[in-house]
């Protein structure tokens, strides 16, 4: 099964409340069960600082008024 989680925050990148705890813990637990899990977060500066090495997956043009949208992939810290 392929799972995609989309959240506005997740530990350890951005956290203002309980959502960050769940957005980190649930995908991590399912990953341990060998599920194919992805977590999609906004490109906050704190995310880039903590994520480290990333790879460009896609670049979208003018979408929803944004000049450029990039989708990057990286590994969450263990």
N, C-alpha and C positions, 0 to 999 in steps of 0.2 A: 504494500500500500504506500502511496506517496501522499505526504501531508504537508500543507503549506499553512503556516501561521502568519498572520499579519497583525502587527501591534504598533502602537505609537511609542512604546518604551519596553525595555527588557534589561534586566540585570546582566552584566555589570556596566552596560553602556549608558543608559538613561533611566532614571527612576524618580517618580514623584509619588508613587503609591503602590497599592497591592497588585496592580496589573503587571508591573515590571517583574514581580516575584513569580507570578503564574506564567507569564510569557517566556521566562527563562526555564523554570522548573519542568513544566509539562513537556515541551519539546525535548529537553535533555533526558527525561525519563523514558520517553518513547524511543529516542535514539539508542538508549541502552538496551531496549528490547528489539533492536535491529530494524526499526522502522526507518524509512527514507523520509527524513524530516528537514524542512527548510523554514527559516524564520525571516520574514521581510520587515525591515525597519526603515524609518526615514533616515536620510543622510545627515544626521546631526554631526557637528564637529567632534563631539565626544565619542560617537560611534567609530569614526575614522581613526581617532587617536588610539583607541583600545583594540580595534580590530586588527591592525597591522597590515600584512600583505593581502591585497585584494586583486581580483581578476575581473576585467570587464566582460560582462555577459551580453549586454545589449545597450545601444544608445538610441534614444527616441528623439525625434525632432520636437517641434513646437507643440506641446501637448498641454492642455489646460492652462495656457498662458505662460508656461515655463519656457525659457529659452532653450534648455537642454535637460533631458532626463537620462541619467545613467543607471543601469542596474549592475551592481557589482556582487561578486561572491567572495566569501572569506570563511575562515573557521572560527567558531566561538572558542574562547579559552576553556580549558577543562577545569 
